Amino acid sequence: MHGPSECMGNILELCARELYPNPKINLGFIMCLSRDYQDIPERSLVEDCALESAIDFQQLNDCAVKEDGAWGVSLLRNSIKRTSEVRRTNLSAMNNTHANIHTRLV
């Protein structure tokens, strides 16, 4: 279970991906946050990582708090939903592969 700090960190990362779709930019920001994950969501860390990655801190902050935070939460919900769908698909594919291998061996 994620706590509030980890959820806010995820929202900031999702906002970076939303605002800066180029992985060279958003992944740099995400990796920077990850280096000091225990300090997320301290403003100084987020500002430093944004500066290091050429991300506009104000745009990032605006994204995270847009619509009183509802926008960021919706990004997080959609991300969780996509992750859940991928896991289900991968698990189903693994089960089918296992069943096919078992059938061939029997």
Contacts in CASP RR format, 6 or more apart in sequence:
PFRMAT RR
TARGET T0000
AUTHOR 0000-0000-0000
METHOD contacts of the structure
MODEL  1
MHGPSECMGNILELCARELYPNPKINLGFIMCLSRDYQDIPERSLVEDCA
LESAIDFQQLNDCAVKEDGAWGVSLLRNSIKRTSEVRRTNLSAMNNTHAN
IHTRLV
2 10 0 8 1.000
5 40 0 8 1.000
5 41 0 8 1.000
6 40 0 8 1.000
7 76 0 8 1.000
8 40 0 8 1.000
8 41 0 8 1.000
8 64 0 8 1.000
9 33 0 8 1.000
9 40 0 8 1.000
9 41 0 8 1.000
10 76 0 8 1.000
10 79 0 8 1.000
11 64 0 8 1.000
11 72 0 8 1.000
11 73 0 8 1.000
11 75 0 8 1.000
11 76 0 8 1.000
12 33 0 8 1.000
12 40 0 8 1.000
12 41 0 8 1.000
12 46 0 8 1.000
12 60 0 8 1.000
12 64 0 8 1.000
13 26 0 8 1.000
13 29 0 8 1.000
13 30 0 8 1.000
13 33 0 8 1.000
14 72 0 8 1.000
14 75 0 8 1.000
14 76 0 8 1.000
14 79 0 8 1.000
15 60 0 8 1.000
15 63 0 8 1.000
15 64 0 8 1.000
15 72 0 8 1.000
15 75 0 8 1.000
16 25 0 8 1.000
16 26 0 8 1.000
16 29 0 8 1.000
16 30 0 8 1.000
16 53 0 8 1.000
16 55 0 8 1.000
16 60 0 8 1.000
17 26 0 8 1.000
18 63 0 8 1.000
18 75 0 8 1.000
19 55 0 8 1.000
19 56 0 8 1.000
19 59 0 8 1.000
19 60 0 8 1.000
19 63 0 8 1.000
20 26 0 8 1.000
20 29 0 8 1.000
20 53 0 8 1.000
20 55 0 8 1.000
25 53 0 8 1.000
25 54 0 8 1.000
25 55 0 8 1.000
26 53 0 8 1.000
26 55 0 8 1.000
28 49 0 8 1.000
28 52 0 8 1.000
28 53 0 8 1.000
29 49 0 8 1.000
29 50 0 8 1.000
29 52 0 8 1.000
29 53 0 8 1.000
29 55 0 8 1.000
32 48 0 8 1.000
32 49 0 8 1.000
32 52 0 8 1.000
32 53 0 8 1.000
33 40 0 8 1.000
33 45 0 8 1.000
33 46 0 8 1.000
33 49 0 8 1.000
36 45 0 8 1.000
39 45 0 8 1.000
40 46 0 8 1.000
46 57 0 8 1.000
46 60 0 8 1.000
46 61 0 8 1.000
47 57 0 8 1.000
49 55 0 8 1.000
50 56 0 8 1.000
50 57 0 8 1.000
50 60 0 8 1.000
51 57 0 8 1.000
63 71 0 8 1.000
63 72 0 8 1.000
64 71 0 8 1.000
64 72 0 8 1.000
65 71 0 8 1.000
65 72 0 8 1.000
66 72 0 8 1.000
END
